Amino acid sequence: MPQVLKAFKELETQFPKASTLQAFRYQIAQAYWSQKDWGNTRLWLNTIITKAGDTDSFYKDTAQRRLQKVEY
């Protein structure tokens, strides 16, 4: 995960408005999900929702639905 997070941070820094950021965030959340790391899963899913703002999008909707399935 450290390499993935570093790559994401570099992408986000260099291209803060890139349309691929939400997809990348979701993939990171999925990686944490597969590790059953619920805290980081929630963090990344909530980041997707926050970054989407009032705009409806596939990743925002998917993140909201996935949050309902996170184990606490």
Contacts in CASP RR format, 6 or more apart in sequence:
PFRMAT RR
TARGET T0000
AUTHOR 0000-0000-0000
METHOD contacts of the structure
MODEL  1
MPQVLKAFKELETQFPKASTLQAFRYQIAQAYWSQKDWGNTRLWLNTIIT
KAGDTDSFYKDTAQRRLQKVEY
1 28 0 8 1.000
1 31 0 8 1.000
1 32 0 8 1.000
4 28 0 8 1.000
4 31 0 8 1.000
5 28 0 8 1.000
8 24 0 8 1.000
8 25 0 8 1.000
8 28 0 8 1.000
11 18 0 8 1.000
11 20 0 8 1.000
11 21 0 8 1.000
11 24 0 8 1.000
12 18 0 8 1.000
12 21 0 8 1.000
15 21 0 8 1.000
21 51 0 8 1.000
22 48 0 8 1.000
22 51 0 8 1.000
22 52 0 8 1.000
22 57 0 8 1.000
22 59 0 8 1.000
22 60 0 8 1.000
23 59 0 8 1.000
25 44 0 8 1.000
25 47 0 8 1.000
25 48 0 8 1.000
25 51 0 8 1.000
25 59 0 8 1.000
26 44 0 8 1.000
26 45 0 8 1.000
26 48 0 8 1.000
26 59 0 8 1.000
26 62 0 8 1.000
26 63 0 8 1.000
28 44 0 8 1.000
29 40 0 8 1.000
29 41 0 8 1.000
29 44 0 8 1.000
29 45 0 8 1.000
29 48 0 8 1.000
29 63 0 8 1.000
29 66 0 8 1.000
32 38 0 8 1.000
32 39 0 8 1.000
32 40 0 8 1.000
32 41 0 8 1.000
32 44 0 8 1.000
33 41 0 8 1.000
33 66 0 8 1.000
33 70 0 8 1.000
36 71 0 8 1.000
38 70 0 8 1.000
38 71 0 8 1.000
38 72 0 8 1.000
39 70 0 8 1.000
41 66 0 8 1.000
41 70 0 8 1.000
42 67 0 8 1.000
42 70 0 8 1.000
45 63 0 8 1.000
45 64 0 8 1.000
45 66 0 8 1.000
45 67 0 8 1.000
45 70 0 8 1.000
46 63 0 8 1.000
46 67 0 8 1.000
48 59 0 8 1.000
48 60 0 8 1.000
48 63 0 8 1.000
49 60 0 8 1.000
49 63 0 8 1.000
49 64 0 8 1.000
49 67 0 8 1.000
52 59 0 8 1.000
52 60 0 8 1.000
53 60 0 8 1.000
END
